Amino acid sequence: MFGACIAKEAFFAYLEEIGHPAVPCITIDPDYPSSNSESIAYAETGLEDAIKKLITSATKAGGTYYKSLLYSRKFTIKGINSIAHKK
């Protein structure tokens, strides 16, 4: 859900920077053993609020980049595309 708002790299770096609770894990798909990989599981409690605070505190930093006092790097905020049905 949050990948639709900010880039994956910014998402991970921001949560690490603010110390959001996380646990390293491995994704396992028995149907595709070659796709098993290391990952990070973030606590859902407070996750939505953390991302909302980042986005609402963001100010334009030139071009497509934003900055926030809550995060040390510039980042992009992506609009969510609308869903259209084709006939």
N, C-alpha and C positions, 0 to 999 in steps of 0.2 A: 504494500500500500504506500509506504513512504518513498519507495523508489520512483513513484510517479511524481514526486515533488522535488526531490534533490538527487543529485548523482550518488551512485552507490559508494564511491570513494569518499565523498564528503560525509555521507551518512555514517560510515564506519569510523572515520577520523573524528568527527564531532562527538559521537558517543564515547569513544575512547578518551577524548580530551576532557569531557565532563565527568568521566568516571562512572558512566551508567553501568549497572550490574550486568555482567556477561559471563558465559561459561563456554570454553572451547569444546567443540564436539566434532563428530564425523557424520556426514550425511551418508546413509546407506540405502541403496536401492537394489534389492535382490534381483530385479529384472535387468539391471544394467550395472554389474559390478565394476566396470571400468569408470563409471561416473562417480563412484564414492570419493568424497573429498573432505578435507578439513574445512570447518566452518565455525561460526560463532553464534551462540544462542543468546539473545538479549532478553532480559526480564521485561515482560509486557507492562508491569506496573510502572507508570511514569514515562513510558516510551512516547506515547502520543503527546503528552504535555511537553516533553523535551523538544520534539520536532516542531510543535506549534510555536513554542517560545523562540526557537531559532528563526523560523520563517517570519513571525510577526515583528521581530526585532531587526530584521534585515533592512538595509538601505542600499540604494543603487551605488555601485562602485565603478561604473563605466562599462559600456558594452552590455554583455549579457550577464555580468557578474554582480554579486551582492556581497555585502560584508555585514557582520554583526559583532557587537561587543561580547557576545557569548562564545564566539568561535574565532580562532586566530587566523584562519585562511579565508580567501574569497571563495565563493561557491555560486552555482547557478540554481535558479528555481525554475522548474519546468511546469508549464500549464498542463492540466489534464485534458487530453483530446476528447472530444465528444464521440459518442457511439452512434453510428448511422447504420440503418438497415437498408440493404440493397434489395430491390425487387427481383 
